[in-house]
Amino acid sequence: MGCPADLAAPLRREEGVVAMGVDVSADAVSAVVADGRGSAVSSLERPVPKECRSDADRLAQEIGSAVQSLCAGLADDLSDGASGAATLVVGVSVPGVVDEDEGCVRRSETLGLQDAPLASLVRQSLSSQAVEVPGLSGDLEVRVYQDAGCGAWAESQWGAAGRNCLYLAVGARISSAVLLGGAPVLGEGWAGQVGRILVPDPDWSGERARLEDVASVCAMVRRHTAGMLDDSAGSSGSGATAPEPGSCDDASGESLTQCASGLEALLGAMGSGDREARRVWETGLDCLAELVAHGVGLLGPLDVVVNSELMRADEAAFLEPLRRRVADLVGDLPAPRLMAARLGATAPVLGAAGRALAGWK
């Protein structure tokens, strides 16, 4: 934790570099200039046009436009008292399987991309724009990272975790990252795709489902909604039924914004003593606890940081029962330190900026 000396100055303008982070989700592009303490010097967020989905060129243009807008807002800072032009270093955080060495998104269901050379495309988009901003006519570097790895890095540098941690991002999907000695374990881009692991389906005996179709925020909302529809169908005599096993609606275009009202309804139902809502919640926690326990068995009792909208529930409803489940499952192994992410939704974009600057150095 804390702030390394080589990341301590806000813009690093005196060394001729400006680092920015961009985080791309299903429904928004966020961009920041961050200082070495994990605080945003300047930021913006804009919706992702629908036409960007499955179109890497169009998405790269949208990312480039966001970066240019942020640079334009910093024009006075960039040109004031500086000699020469600054290198612009941009870190882009995306969900899915990412080959960070090649700057390529191998697969992202959320963004509808496969084998997309996103770093190169963003670089092309920015190359013609950077010269229009005073102070940014120098070199340009673009790096692409997996979002959970960026979140883990930021939490390790400025948030709740130490240099060795297991980071879980539980949102519309579930992804993870392992940090050892402060560096993400990449696994050729495939590390962290834990949401795709098959687990026993708590809604259909004897069947299996993907972890993120059981325990993600959107999955819990869908499962609760399906249970209510099933109860309604039973009482009204209609033919509606719950989703087939393992066939939850594809969440690739689903966002946390869309799930927010459903999550509030789920938490409200739990608070009112709804047994089905409680069952959905507890079976989701069971799956998350098993994942954490297996991680502890493989890696030891390192810090476990959970970044999720599920934190809207109070600690007694989420973190405490999760800790108890993990402690029970690890048996006589030391239980990990399990905690909520401190940076929340800003962790990936801050981590993208920080990792890009650290990589440039």
C-alpha positions as a Markdown table, in Angstrom:
| # | Residue | x | y | z |
|---|---|---|---|---|
| 1 | Met | 0.0 | 0.0 | 0.0 |
| 2 | Gly | 1.0 | 3.6 | -0.2 |
| 3 | Cys | 2.5 | 5.5 | -3.1 |
| 4 | Pro | 5.8 | 4.6 | -4.8 |
| 5 | Ala | 8.2 | 7.4 | -5.3 |
| 6 | Asp | 8.3 | 7.2 | -9.1 |
| 7 | Leu | 4.5 | 7.7 | -9.2 |
| 8 | Ala | 4.3 | 10.5 | -6.7 |
| 9 | Ala | 4.0 | 13.7 | -8.9 |
| 10 | Pro | 0.6 | 14.5 | -10.4 |
| 11 | Leu | 1.3 | 14.8 | -14.1 |
| 12 | Arg | 5.0 | 14.0 | -14.3 |
| 13 | Arg | 5.2 | 16.9 | -16.7 |
| 14 | Glu | 8.7 | 17.8 | -15.6 |
| 15 | Glu | 9.9 | 14.4 | -16.9 |
| 16 | Gly | 8.0 | 14.9 | -20.2 |
| 17 | Val | 5.2 | 12.4 | -19.8 |
| 18 | Val | 1.5 | 12.6 | -19.1 |
| 19 | Ala | -0.3 | 9.3 | -18.1 |
| 20 | Met | -4.0 | 8.7 | -18.6 |
| 21 | Gly | -6.2 | 5.8 | -17.8 |
| 22 | Val | -9.3 | 4.7 | -19.7 |
| 23 | Asp | -11.8 | 2.1 | -18.6 |
| 24 | Val | -14.3 | 0.6 | -21.1 |
| 25 | Ser | -17.4 | -1.2 | -19.9 |
| 26 | Ala | -20.6 | -2.3 | -21.5 |
| 27 | Asp | -22.2 | 1.1 | -21.3 |
| 28 | Ala | -19.5 | 3.7 | -20.6 |
| 29 | Val | -16.0 | 5.0 | -21.3 |
| 30 | Ser | -14.3 | 6.6 | -18.3 |
| 31 | Ala | -11.0 | 8.5 | -18.6 |
| 32 | Val | -8.8 | 10.0 | -15.9 |
| 33 | Val | -5.5 | 11.8 | -15.3 |
| 34 | Ala | -4.4 | 10.5 | -11.9 |
| 35 | Asp | -1.7 | 11.5 | -9.5 |
| 36 | Gly | 0.6 | 9.1 | -7.7 |
| 37 | Arg | -1.8 | 8.9 | -4.7 |
| 38 | Gly | -4.6 | 7.4 | -6.7 |
| 39 | Ser | -6.6 | 10.6 | -6.9 |
| 40 | Ala | -8.1 | 11.9 | -10.2 |
| 41 | Val | -6.6 | 15.2 | -11.3 |
| 42 | Ser | -9.2 | 15.4 | -14.1 |
| 43 | Ser | -11.8 | 12.9 | -15.3 |
| 44 | Leu | -14.7 | 12.4 | -17.6 |
| 45 | Glu | -17.3 | 9.7 | -18.4 |
| 46 | Arg | -19.4 | 9.3 | -21.4 |
| 47 | Pro | -21.8 | 6.6 | -22.7 |
| 48 | Val | -20.6 | 4.1 | -25.3 |
| 49 | Pro | -22.7 | 4.4 | -28.5 |
| 50 | Lys | -24.4 | 1.1 | -29.5 |
| 51 | Glu | -22.5 | 1.1 | -32.8 |
| 52 | Cys | -19.2 | 0.6 | -30.9 |
| 53 | Arg | -20.3 | -2.9 | -29.9 |
| 54 | Ser | -18.4 | -5.5 | -32.0 |
| 55 | Asp | -16.6 | -2.7 | -33.9 |
| 56 | Ala | -13.1 | -2.3 | -32.6 |
| 57 | Asp | -12.3 | 0.6 | -35.0 |
| 58 | Arg | -15.4 | 2.6 | -33.8 |
| 59 | Leu | -14.6 | 1.8 | -30.2 |
| 60 | Ala | -11.0 | 3.0 | -30.6 |
| 61 | Gln | -12.2 | 6.3 | -32.1 |
| 62 | Glu | -14.5 | 6.7 | -29.0 |
| 63 | Ile | -11.6 | 6.1 | -26.7 |
| 64 | Gly | -9.4 | 8.5 | -28.6 |
| 65 | Ser | -12.1 | 11.1 | -28.5 |
| 66 | Ala | -12.4 | 10.8 | -24.7 |
| 67 | Val | -8.6 | 11.1 | -24.3 |
| 68 | Gln | -8.5 | 14.1 | -26.6 |
| 69 | Ser | -11.3 | 15.8 | -24.6 |
| 70 | Leu | -9.4 | 15.2 | -21.4 |
| 71 | Cys | -6.2 | 16.6 | -22.9 |
| 72 | Ala | -7.9 | 19.7 | -24.1 |
| 73 | Gly | -9.1 | 20.4 | -20.6 |
| 74 | Leu | -5.5 | 20.2 | -19.4 |
| 75 | Ala | -4.0 | 22.4 | -22.1 |
| 76 | Asp | -3.0 | 25.2 | -19.8 |
| 77 | Asp | -1.3 | 22.7 | -17.4 |
| 78 | Leu | 0.5 | 21.0 | -20.3 |
| 79 | Ser | 1.9 | 24.2 | -21.9 |
| 80 | Asp | 2.6 | 26.3 | -18.8 |
| 81 | Gly | 6.3 | 26.7 | -18.2 |
| 82 | Ala | 7.2 | 23.4 | -20.0 |
| 83 | Ser | 10.0 | 23.0 | -22.5 |
| 84 | Gly | 9.5 | 20.5 | -25.3 |
| 85 | Ala | 6.6 | 18.2 | -25.9 |
| 86 | Ala | 5.4 | 15.5 | -23.5 |
| 87 | Thr | 4.9 | 11.8 | -24.2 |
| 88 | Leu | 1.3 | 10.8 | -23.8 |
| 89 | Val | 1.0 | 7.3 | -22.1 |
| 90 | Val | -2.5 | 5.8 | -22.2 |
| 91 | Gly | -3.5 | 2.7 | -20.3 |
| 92 | Val | -6.8 | 1.2 | -21.5 |
| 93 | Ser | -8.7 | -1.2 | -19.2 |
| 94 | Val | -11.1 | -3.7 | -20.8 |
| 95 | Pro | -13.1 | -6.7 | -19.7 |
| 96 | Gly | -12.3 | -10.2 | -21.1 |
| 97 | Val | -9.2 | -12.0 | -22.3 |
| 98 | Val | -6.3 | -9.6 | -23.0 |
| 99 | Asp | -2.9 | -10.3 | -24.5 |
| 100 | Glu | -1.2 | -7.3 | -22.7 |
| 101 | Asp | 2.2 | -7.8 | -24.5 |
| 102 | Glu | 0.5 | -7.6 | -27.9 |
| 103 | Gly | -2.1 | -5.0 | -26.9 |
| 104 | Cys | -4.8 | -7.3 | -28.3 |
| 105 | Val | -8.3 | -8.1 | -26.9 |
| 106 | Arg | -8.4 | -11.9 | -27.6 |
| 107 | Arg | -12.0 | -12.2 | -26.5 |
| 108 | Ser | -14.5 | -9.9 | -24.8 |
| 109 | Glu | -18.1 | -10.9 | -24.7 |
| 110 | Thr | -19.0 | -7.7 | -22.9 |
| 111 | Leu | -17.6 | -5.6 | -25.8 |
| 112 | Gly | -18.3 | -8.1 | -28.6 |
| 113 | Leu | -14.6 | -8.2 | -29.6 |
| 114 | Gln | -12.4 | -11.0 | -30.7 |
| 115 | Asp | -8.7 | -10.8 | -31.7 |
| 116 | Ala | -9.0 | -7.0 | -31.8 |
| 117 | Pro | -5.6 | -5.1 | -31.9 |
| 118 | Leu | -7.1 | -2.4 | -29.7 |
| 119 | Ala | -3.8 | -0.7 | -28.6 |
| 120 | Ser | -2.8 | -0.2 | -32.2 |
| 121 | Leu | -6.2 | 1.1 | -33.2 |
| 122 | Val | -6.3 | 3.6 | -30.3 |
| 123 | Arg | -2.8 | 4.7 | -31.2 |
| 124 | Gln | -3.8 | 5.3 | -34.7 |
| 125 | Ser | -6.9 | 7.3 | -33.5 |
| 126 | Leu | -4.8 | 9.5 | -31.2 |
| 127 | Ser | -1.8 | 10.0 | -33.5 |
| 128 | Ser | -3.7 | 12.6 | -35.6 |
| 129 | Gln | -5.3 | 14.2 | -32.6 |
| 130 | Ala | -2.5 | 14.6 | -30.1 |
| 131 | Val | -0.7 | 17.3 | -32.1 |
| 132 | Glu | -3.7 | 19.5 | -31.8 |
| 133 | Val | -3.2 | 19.8 | -28.0 |
| 134 | Pro | -0.5 | 22.2 | -26.8 |
| 135 | Gly | 2.3 | 20.3 | -25.1 |
| 136 | Leu | 1.4 | 16.9 | -26.6 |
| 137 | Ser | 3.2 | 16.8 | -29.9 |
| 138 | Gly | 5.7 | 14.2 | -28.6 |
| 139 | Asp | 5.7 | 10.4 | -28.5 |
| 140 | Leu | 2.6 | 8.4 | -27.9 |
| 141 | Glu | 2.3 | 5.0 | -26.1 |
| 142 | Val | -0.9 | 3.0 | -25.7 |
| 143 | Arg | -1.2 | -0.1 | -23.5 |
| 144 | Val | -4.2 | -2.4 | -23.1 |
| 145 | Tyr | -4.9 | -4.3 | -19.9 |
| 146 | Gln | -7.5 | -6.6 | -18.4 |
| 147 | Asp | -9.8 | -4.7 | -16.1 |
| 148 | Ala | -9.5 | -6.9 | -13.0 |
| 149 | Gly | -5.7 | -6.7 | -13.2 |
| 150 | Cys | -5.9 | -2.9 | -13.2 |
| 151 | Gly | -8.3 | -2.9 | -10.3 |
| 152 | Ala | -6.1 | -5.2 | -8.3 |
| 153 | Trp | -3.0 | -3.1 | -9.0 |
| 154 | Ala | -4.8 | 0.1 | -7.9 |
| 155 | Glu | -6.1 | -1.5 | -4.7 |
| 156 | Ser | -2.6 | -2.7 | -4.0 |
| 157 | Gln | -1.0 | 0.7 | -4.5 |
| 158 | Trp | -3.6 | 3.0 | -3.1 |
| 159 | Gly | -6.5 | 0.9 | -1.6 |
| 160 | Ala | -7.3 | -1.9 | 0.7 |
| 161 | Ala | -4.8 | -4.6 | -0.4 |
| 162 | Gly | -1.1 | -5.4 | 0.1 |
| 163 | Arg | 1.4 | -6.4 | -2.6 |
| 164 | Asn | 0.0 | -10.0 | -2.6 |
| 165 | Cys | -3.7 | -10.3 | -3.1 |
| 166 | Leu | -6.6 | -12.0 | -4.8 |
| 167 | Tyr | -9.0 | -9.4 | -6.3 |
| 168 | Leu | -12.6 | -10.3 | -7.2 |
| 169 | Ala | -14.7 | -8.1 | -9.4 |
| 170 | Val | -18.3 | -9.1 | -9.0 |
| 171 | Gly | -20.5 | -7.1 | -11.3 |
| 172 | Ala | -22.5 | -8.0 | -14.5 |
| 173 | Arg | -19.8 | -10.7 | -14.7 |
| 174 | Ile | -17.2 | -12.1 | -12.3 |
| 175 | Ser | -13.5 | -11.8 | -13.0 |
| 176 | Ser | -10.4 | -11.9 | -10.8 |
| 177 | Ala | -6.8 | -11.1 | -10.6 |
| 178 | Val | -3.9 | -12.4 | -8.6 |
| 179 | Leu | -1.1 | -9.9 | -7.6 |
| 180 | Leu | 2.2 | -11.4 | -6.4 |
| 181 | Gly | 4.8 | -8.9 | -5.4 |
| 182 | Gly | 2.7 | -6.1 | -6.8 |
| 183 | Ala | 2.5 | -7.5 | -10.3 |
| 184 | Pro | -0.6 | -9.2 | -11.9 |
| 185 | Val | -0.3 | -12.8 | -12.9 |
| 186 | Leu | -1.2 | -12.7 | -16.6 |
| 187 | Gly | -1.5 | -16.4 | -17.6 |
| 188 | Glu | -1.2 | -15.5 | -21.3 |
| 189 | Gly | -4.3 | -13.3 | -20.9 |
| 190 | Trp | -6.5 | -16.1 | -19.6 |
| 191 | Ala | -5.9 | -15.6 | -15.9 |
| 192 | Gly | -8.9 | -14.3 | -14.0 |
| 193 | Gln | -11.8 | -15.7 | -16.1 |
| 194 | Val | -13.3 | -17.3 | -13.0 |
| 195 | Gly | -16.8 | -16.4 | -13.9 |
| 196 | Arg | -16.8 | -19.0 | -16.6 |
| 197 | Ile | -16.1 | -21.9 | -14.2 |
| 198 | Leu | -19.0 | -24.4 | -13.9 |
| 199 | Val | -20.5 | -24.8 | -10.5 |
| 200 | Pro | -23.6 | -26.7 | -9.2 |
| 201 | Asp | -26.7 | -24.9 | -10.3 |
| 202 | Pro | -28.6 | -24.0 | -7.1 |
| 203 | Asp | -31.9 | -23.6 | -9.0 |
| 204 | Trp | -31.8 | -26.9 | -10.9 |
| 205 | Ser | -30.8 | -30.0 | -9.0 |
| 206 | Gly | -28.1 | -32.0 | -10.7 |
| 207 | Glu | -27.3 | -29.3 | -13.3 |
| 208 | Arg | -24.3 | -27.0 | -13.6 |
| 209 | Ala | -24.1 | -23.3 | -14.5 |
| 210 | Arg | -21.3 | -20.8 | -14.9 |
| 211 | Leu | -20.3 | -19.1 | -11.7 |
| 212 | Glu | -21.3 | -15.7 | -13.1 |
| 213 | Asp | -24.7 | -17.0 | -13.9 |
| 214 | Val | -25.2 | -17.8 | -10.3 |
| 215 | Ala | -23.3 | -15.3 | -8.2 |
| 216 | Ser | -22.8 | -12.1 | -10.2 |
| 217 | Val | -24.9 | -9.0 | -9.3 |
| 218 | Cys | -26.9 | -9.4 | -12.5 |
| 219 | Ala | -27.3 | -13.1 | -12.1 |
| 220 | Met | -28.7 | -12.7 | -8.6 |
| 221 | Val | -31.2 | -10.1 | -9.8 |
| 222 | Arg | -32.2 | -12.4 | -12.7 |
| 223 | Arg | -32.6 | -15.4 | -10.4 |
| 224 | His | -34.7 | -13.5 | -8.0 |
| 225 | Thr | -36.8 | -12.1 | -10.7 |
| 226 | Ala | -37.3 | -15.5 | -12.3 |
| 227 | Gly | -38.4 | -16.9 | -8.9 |
| 228 | Met | -41.0 | -14.2 | -8.6 |
| 229 | Leu | -42.3 | -14.8 | -12.1 |
| 230 | Asp | -42.4 | -18.6 | -11.4 |
| 231 | Asp | -44.4 | -18.0 | -8.2 |
| 232 | Ser | -46.7 | -15.6 | -10.1 |
| 233 | Ala | -47.2 | -18.2 | -12.9 |
| 234 | Gly | -48.0 | -20.9 | -10.3 |
| 235 | Ser | -50.7 | -18.7 | -8.6 |
| 236 | Ser | -52.2 | -17.4 | -11.9 |
| 237 | Gly | -52.1 | -20.7 | -13.8 |
| 238 | Ser | -50.1 | -19.2 | -16.7 |
| 239 | Gly | -47.3 | -21.1 | -18.5 |
| 240 | Ala | -44.4 | -18.9 | -17.4 |
| 241 | Thr | -41.5 | -20.7 | -15.9 |
| 242 | Ala | -38.0 | -20.0 | -14.6 |
| 243 | Pro | -35.1 | -20.1 | -17.0 |
| 244 | Glu | -33.7 | -23.5 | -18.1 |
| 245 | Pro | -30.7 | -24.7 | -16.3 |
| 246 | Gly | -27.4 | -23.1 | -17.4 |
| 247 | Ser | -29.3 | -20.9 | -19.8 |
| 248 | Cys | -29.5 | -17.5 | -18.1 |
| 249 | Asp | -29.9 | -14.6 | -20.4 |
| 250 | Asp | -26.6 | -13.6 | -22.1 |
| 251 | Ala | -25.1 | -10.9 | -19.9 |
| 252 | Ser | -22.7 | -9.7 | -22.6 |
| 253 | Gly | -24.6 | -6.4 | -23.1 |
| 254 | Glu | -26.0 | -6.2 | -19.6 |
| 255 | Ser | -24.6 | -3.5 | -17.4 |
| 256 | Leu | -24.7 | -2.8 | -13.7 |
| 257 | Thr | -26.8 | 0.3 | -14.4 |
| 258 | Gln | -29.5 | -2.0 | -15.7 |
| 259 | Cys | -29.2 | -4.3 | -12.7 |
| 260 | Ala | -29.2 | -1.5 | -10.1 |
| 261 | Ser | -33.0 | -1.3 | -9.5 |
| 262 | Gly | -33.3 | -5.1 | -9.4 |
| 263 | Leu | -30.5 | -5.3 | -6.8 |
| 264 | Glu | -32.4 | -2.8 | -4.7 |
| 265 | Ala | -35.5 | -4.9 | -5.0 |
| 266 | Leu | -33.6 | -8.0 | -4.0 |
| 267 | Leu | -32.1 | -6.4 | -0.9 |
| 268 | Gly | -35.5 | -5.0 | 0.0 |
| 269 | Ala | -37.1 | -8.4 | -0.3 |
| 270 | Met | -34.4 | -9.9 | 1.9 |
| 271 | Gly | -35.0 | -7.2 | 4.5 |
| 272 | Ser | -38.7 | -8.1 | 4.4 |
| 273 | Gly | -38.0 | -11.7 | 5.2 |
| 274 | Asp | -38.6 | -13.1 | 1.6 |
| 275 | Arg | -37.3 | -16.7 | 1.7 |
| 276 | Glu | -36.7 | -16.9 | -2.0 |
| 277 | Ala | -34.6 | -13.7 | -2.0 |
| 278 | Arg | -32.6 | -15.1 | 0.9 |
| 279 | Arg | -32.1 | -18.4 | -0.9 |
| 280 | Val | -30.8 | -16.6 | -4.0 |
| 281 | Trp | -28.4 | -14.5 | -1.9 |
| 282 | Glu | -27.1 | -17.3 | 0.3 |
| 283 | Thr | -26.5 | -19.7 | -2.6 |
| 284 | Gly | -24.6 | -16.9 | -4.4 |
| 285 | Leu | -22.4 | -16.4 | -1.3 |
| 286 | Asp | -21.8 | -20.1 | -1.1 |
| 287 | Cys | -20.3 | -20.1 | -4.6 |
| 288 | Leu | -18.2 | -17.0 | -4.0 |
| 289 | Ala | -16.9 | -18.6 | -0.7 |
| 290 | Glu | -15.8 | -21.8 | -2.5 |
| 291 | Leu | -13.9 | -19.7 | -5.1 |
| 292 | Val | -12.1 | -17.8 | -2.4 |
| 293 | Ala | -11.3 | -21.0 | -0.4 |
| 294 | His | -9.8 | -22.7 | -3.4 |
| 295 | Gly | -7.7 | -19.6 | -4.0 |
| 296 | Val | -6.4 | -19.7 | -0.4 |
| 297 | Gly | -5.6 | -23.4 | -0.8 |
| 298 | Leu | -3.5 | -22.6 | -3.9 |
| 299 | Leu | -1.9 | -19.3 | -2.9 |
| 300 | Gly | -2.0 | -19.2 | 0.9 |
| 301 | Pro | -3.8 | -16.7 | 3.1 |
| 302 | Leu | -3.1 | -13.6 | 1.0 |
| 303 | Asp | -5.4 | -10.5 | 1.1 |
| 304 | Val | -8.8 | -11.0 | -0.7 |
| 305 | Val | -10.4 | -7.8 | -2.0 |
| 306 | Val | -14.0 | -7.9 | -3.3 |
| 307 | Asn | -15.1 | -5.0 | -5.5 |
| 308 | Ser | -18.9 | -5.2 | -6.1 |
| 309 | Glu | -22.2 | -3.5 | -6.0 |
| 310 | Leu | -23.2 | -6.3 | -3.7 |
| 311 | Met | -21.5 | -4.1 | -1.0 |
| 312 | Arg | -24.7 | -2.1 | -1.0 |
| 313 | Ala | -25.9 | -4.7 | 1.5 |
| 314 | Asp | -24.5 | -4.0 | 4.9 |
| 315 | Glu | -21.5 | -5.9 | 6.2 |
| 316 | Ala | -23.7 | -8.2 | 8.3 |
| 317 | Ala | -25.5 | -9.3 | 5.1 |
| 318 | Phe | -22.5 | -9.7 | 2.8 |
| 319 | Leu | -18.9 | -9.5 | 4.0 |
| 320 | Glu | -19.4 | -11.2 | 7.4 |
| 321 | Pro | -21.3 | -14.3 | 6.1 |
| 322 | Leu | -18.8 | -14.5 | 3.3 |
| 323 | Arg | -15.9 | -14.5 | 5.8 |
| 324 | Arg | -17.6 | -17.2 | 7.9 |
| 325 | Arg | -18.1 | -19.4 | 4.9 |
| 326 | Val | -14.5 | -19.0 | 3.8 |
| 327 | Ala | -13.2 | -19.7 | 7.3 |
| 328 | Asp | -15.3 | -22.9 | 7.4 |
| 329 | Leu | -14.2 | -24.1 | 4.0 |
| 330 | Val | -10.4 | -23.6 | 4.5 |
| 331 | Gly | -10.5 | -26.0 | 7.5 |
| 332 | Asp | -7.3 | -25.8 | 9.5 |
| 333 | Leu | -5.6 | -23.4 | 7.0 |
| 334 | Pro | -5.2 | -19.8 | 8.0 |
| 335 | Ala | -8.2 | -17.7 | 6.9 |
| 336 | Pro | -7.4 | -14.8 | 4.5 |
| 337 | Arg | -8.0 | -11.2 | 5.3 |
| 338 | Leu | -11.2 | -10.5 | 3.3 |
| 339 | Met | -12.2 | -6.9 | 2.8 |
| 340 | Ala | -14.1 | -4.5 | 0.6 |
| 341 | Ala | -12.3 | -2.6 | -2.1 |
| 342 | Arg | -11.5 | 0.9 | -1.1 |
| 343 | Leu | -11.5 | 2.5 | -4.5 |
| 344 | Gly | -14.8 | 1.0 | -5.7 |
| 345 | Ala | -15.7 | 1.6 | -9.4 |
| 346 | Thr | -12.7 | 3.8 | -10.0 |
| 347 | Ala | -10.1 | 1.1 | -9.4 |
| 348 | Pro | -9.8 | -0.2 | -13.0 |
| 349 | Val | -9.4 | 3.3 | -14.6 |
| 350 | Leu | -6.9 | 4.5 | -11.9 |
| 351 | Gly | -5.0 | 1.2 | -12.2 |
| 352 | Ala | -4.8 | 1.6 | -16.0 |
| 353 | Ala | -3.2 | 5.0 | -15.6 |
| 354 | Gly | -0.9 | 3.8 | -12.9 |
| 355 | Arg | 0.2 | 0.7 | -14.8 |
| 356 | Ala | 0.8 | 2.7 | -18.0 |
| 357 | Leu | 3.0 | 5.1 | -16.2 |
| 358 | Ala | 4.9 | 2.4 | -14.3 |
| 359 | Gly | 5.4 | 0.5 | -17.6 |
| 360 | Trp | 6.7 | 3.7 | -19.3 |
| 361 | Lys | 9.2 | 4.2 | -16.4 |
